[in-house]
């Protein structure tokens, strides 16, 4: 008889075709586990939520999911996202105030998150599947953190061990570096509860792990760091020096690029002013800065940002809304087409909000592209620890536009003379963060849990 494959229940609300920034880690993890012989079932967001409620999906990402992965989409009560009266059910339409009070009671006394109904639906569906063919382990990734609550409840009912993967932080505000909730908020009690029964708790950097270890010492010995990484299937074609970009006069036109979601938490104005100052250098007089990415994580998320970038074209628009010369907002780019952007880029701009707790998954992709990278973030960012040994990193040391400009000029000069040796050194360093490498400790822990369960059975 062939050996039974270990079976994983993966609670990953944001999974392709979602375009949320955290979708790539679950996608890579599920693909890798299937390659390693696991039977993987992913519980993800309902398509109606991605399409209609938040308008956040990229259909091309579905092609990058291993067809051996089973994807299940439990239901979600979309009370918090319903704005049209036609979407209201009979009870809410007839008794709107009572419906609101009932919903708020559930947020306070059942689970403090709008995704709670998805968590309960996931447990109900998982129990039926588990009765037919048991799961060996559960991996839950957040946000949303209803996945953590679902893993905890499923464990209470079936004793199936679970691992929590914190792509984000639940109760720590990463940008303000304070508690995200007041003491006594039910989210704090729930976090302590789910950590208490977890076999392992994963964080993306040491700073976040240390914060949680200090707050929850009872779970500290089960906490570990599994950094983000880059995906070889989307960057495999990013090789060789960048394509030479010339303007109509056949002069060298250095091209800077930012790739990633743009939000109000990032120091965008410091980047724009720094680039404007950099163009004062004669070698960068014709330089361009292309901004590739969505504006906010959901449709309509940041109207001011949309007005500033999407409608403020170079040299046009109302005063205070136009972009500096050379800057263009190019809109979103599919993950499957990123290699073209990187190939046509001389210098990448790493733009990040926050400081010591914020790494950003984009940092690893930037290094894998083998391009000079200019940092634009507050000093002390967790990203500095990752970039420290990257040979093509240019760090202005803060958000002073003059220092940013100086780093951009230096990076452009390096890019102009970039040779294969430098590219090889950069990509060699980035290789340690390729997903199959960075995820290895997590895969090892899951395998230990499955082996332990088989031995007990």
GITASUL-V949724 format. One line per field, one symbol per residue. ss: DSSP state (H for helix, E for strand, C for the rest). phi: phi as a letter, one per 40 degrees, with the letter a starting at -180 (. if undefined). psi: psi as a letter, one per 20 degrees, with the letter a starting at -180 (. if undefined). A space follows every 50 residues. Layout:
ss->???
phi->???
psi->???
This chain:
ss->CCCCCCEEEEECCCCCCECCCCHHHHHHHHHHHHHCCCEEEEECCCHHHH HHHCCCECHHHHHHCCCCCEEECCCCCCHHHCCCHHHCCHHHHHCHHHHH HHHHHHHHHCCCCCCHHHHHHHHHHHHHHHHHCCCCEEEEEECCCHHHHH HHHHHHHHCCCEEEEECCCCCEECCCCEECCCCCCHHHHHHHHHHHHCCE EEECCHHHHHHHHHHCHHHHHHEEECCCCECHHHHCCCCCCCCCCECCCC CECCEEEEECCECCCCCHHHHHHHHHHHCCCHHHCCCEEEEECCECCCCC CCHHHHHHHHCCCCCCCCCCCCCCCCEEEEECCCHHHHHHHHHCCCEEEE ECCCCCCCCCCHHHHHHHCCCEEEEECCCCCCHHHHHCCCCCEEECCCCC HHHHHHHHHHHHHHHHCCCHHHHHHHHHHHHHHEHHHHCHHHHHHHHHHH HHHHHHC
phi->.cccccbbcbcbdcadcdbdccccccdcccccccccgccbbbcbcccccc cccbfbabdccccccdccccbbbdcbccdcbcbcdcccccccccbccccc ccccccccbbacaccdccccccccccccccccacccabbbbbcccccccc cccccccbgccbbbbccbbcbbccccfbccbcdgccccccccccccbcca bbbcaccccccccccbccbccbcabbccabbccbbcccbgccccbbcccg bcbdbcabbicbbccccccccccccccccccdcbdbcbbbbbiccgcbcg caccccccbcbccdgbgcdgbcccdgcbccgcbcdcbcdcccccbcbcbc bacgaccbbgccdccdcccgbdbbcbaccgcccccccdbccbcbbcgibc dcccdcccccccccccbcbcccccccccccdcbcdccccdcccccccccc ccccccc
psi->pqpppqppoonngoqpjqjqhjhhggghgggghghjjqopoporqqhhgg ghgilnqnhhhhijppiipppqnqqpokgiiphphiiqrgghhhmhhggg hgghghhhifplqijhhhgghgggghgghhhgoqqhqpppqqrrjhhghg ggghghhijpqqpponhapgjpohhilrpiqqpiqhhghhghghhhiqhq pprirhghghghhhhmhijhijqrpnrraqohhijhjnqrqqpppqahjk qpnppqqpprppriiqmghggghggghhiiphijhjqqopoprqorhrpj hnhghghgghimrpjrrqpihqqqpippoiaqpqhijhhhghhjpgpqoo pqradiiogphhhhgghhikqqpppnrqqjqhhhhgigjpikpooijbjo hghggghggghhgghhjprhgggggghgghhijqghghighggggghggg hghghh.
